[in-house]
Amino acid sequence: MSQLLRRLFVASALIASVPALIGAGGTTPTAEERCAENREAGTITYLTGFDFAAAASMVDVFVAEQNGYYDELCLDVDVISSFSTANYPLIAGNEAQFASGGSFSEVINFSSANDAALIAVVVEGRTPIDALIIKPGTAESLDDLQGSTIGVKGAMTTAVEAMLAGAGLVEGEGYDTVLLDGFDPVAHIALDGIDGFPGYKSNEPGTLQRAGIEYDLFDPAQYDVPGSFGVIYTSRQFLDEHPTAAQDFVRATMRGLADAIADPQAAVEAAFGLAEAGGNPSFLSIESETFRWRTDAELLRESYPDGAPYGVPDLALLQAEVDAYDAVGLFAEQLPELSAVADVELAASVYDDNAEVIWPQ
């Protein structure tokens, strides 16, 4: 099908399905108006959270782009490899329009500390993604970690810190931390002088398993520590100036997420293809990315009620997360109301009553 015929087909489909594409509280645009509004947004730059890893809030974008879902909705999306902590000032300055964040707490922490109007529009993971990896035989319970030394890559991860605090273990009193070089868990677990290190359930455990190395894992979720992962956020400025484009970006991305969950291997191959095309500076592999996405997808399936749409922020769960991390001193500034940092309606508006993404037919 030629590009012109494809556009005409999409336009006619949009006309037929305009009522289903109305955003919450908005007026009904014609198909031509909607396409014009989306094109008016210009190039929408999306920044990944960790290279082209097959992770939640990233792999769904890769699949949506590969399958042409953004094009079908008249969106010009440019997917750029980046890292979570580097993205926040770029979104705040409208140098990019959407990005992957490590967690909702990470988004709200930057937003409040820098007076930046960032809005989480998608929160996919409803459980902590980080965990504490311990050398086998070191500890059978959290209490056994009293006086331990934990290696960290910059700082302790938030859910692990909250888990340890819940057991009465505070850094500098209940345990000490030392900085680690690099990101190789095989090298880290062999180091003398540390008992373990925090990592991500979708990453380090897979590397250790493939290397045949035993380890013990303390999972914050098993200690009732709330958390999130797979966050997509934008700026208040972009959301206010281009509400239709923002809604349709989320619409296409959530369709990509549904595809990625239904066919995980195809999603992994989409991510790995982008990594290879970009020179693969993070040394990702098919094996590592298969483990990563299968782990993320399983955590998504486990953390949603049956029939609930993926990605819609749950303010009650996010409040519990913020409260838990505030208790361990994560946030240095007074926090805004969650409704000012999380948009529930945008993601909810792209689903029908059966939790299926609304799409022009």
Buried (B, 14 or more C-beta within 10 A) or exposed (E): EEEEEEBEEBBEBBEEBBEEBBBEEEEEBEBEBBBEBBEEBEEBBBBBBBBBBBBBBBBBBBBBBBBEBBBBBBBBBEBBBBBBEEBBEBBBEEEBBBBBBBBBBBBBBBBBEEEBBBBBBBBBBBBBBBBBBBBEEBBEEBEEBEEBBBBBBEEBBBBBBBBBBBBEBEBEEBBEBEEBEEBBBEEBBEBEEBBBBBBBBBBBBBBBEEEEBEBBBBBBBEBEBBBBBBBBBBBBBBBEEBBBBBBBBBBBBBBBBBBBBEEBEEBBBBBBEBBEEBEBEBEBEBBBBBBBBBBBBBBBEEBBEEEEBBBBBBEEBBBBBBEBBBEBEBBEEEBEEBEBBBBBEBBBBBBEEEBEBBBBE
